[in-house]
Amino acid sequence: QKEVEQNSGPLSVPEGAIASLNCTYSDRVSQSFFWYRQYSGKSPELIMSIYSNGDKEDGRFTAQLNKASQYVSLLIRDSQPSDSATYLCAVNIGPIIQGAQKLVFGQGTRLTINP
Amino acid sequence: DADVTQTPRNRITKTGKRIMLECSQTKGHDRMYWYRQDPGLGLRLIYYSFDVKDINKGEISDGYSVSRQAQAKFSLSLESAIPNQTALYFCATSGTGSTDTQYFGPGTRLTVL
């Protein structure tokens, strides 16, 4: 079983709808979780981070974390064509005592927003 | 100017050649990372460095070596390149907290013929 799994897609969503991206992870002691967006040919950029169970909202983006189910998701409301990109889920599996950050990435979900 | 830069941006080389990819950052971060990205496999960690004197192997370090010349510079070497090292390589930096964001460079596209 991969440490971090995402549905590779492609996921196609009409403009203005809600896009829902999902990620599961295998390490029960993981404490920090990140969503990166990567446009084709570009480098990943952080859009959301979440550390506690529940929801975290930032503009049109909401990250949801359920540690008991080892599940993290990203919702994009009012989807825009500019949201079309690959979304990477990353989980920190580093040893907490060092405050280390050793990220394991999922394979990414390719999202297309259709006008 | 970009905070994290990588050189070269593109490189085509032949099997058996030695290649060095360089990364520089102006963010003042202690931690630096090298990843490779292959289609359908996401980003995989090659090496990471918590400071100039601390270098650690990632999940796919075989065939690679690194050098941390200064806080701001972290180089990745392929001693004898092989075709399955053809990939997109990213350097990243972060602060020292476990929740700190990793900032990525623009990437180097390496092709080994």
Interface residues (C-beta under 8 A of the other chain):
Chain A: V4 S8 Q31 S32 F34 K42 S43 P44 E45 L46 S49 Y51 L88 A90 N92 G94 I96 Q98 G99 A100 Q101 K102 L103 V104 F105 G106 Q107 G108
Chain B: R31 Y35 G40 L41 G42 L43 R44 L45 Y48 F50 G58 E59 F90 S94 T96 G97 S98 T99 D100 T101 Q102 Y103 F104 G105 P106 G107
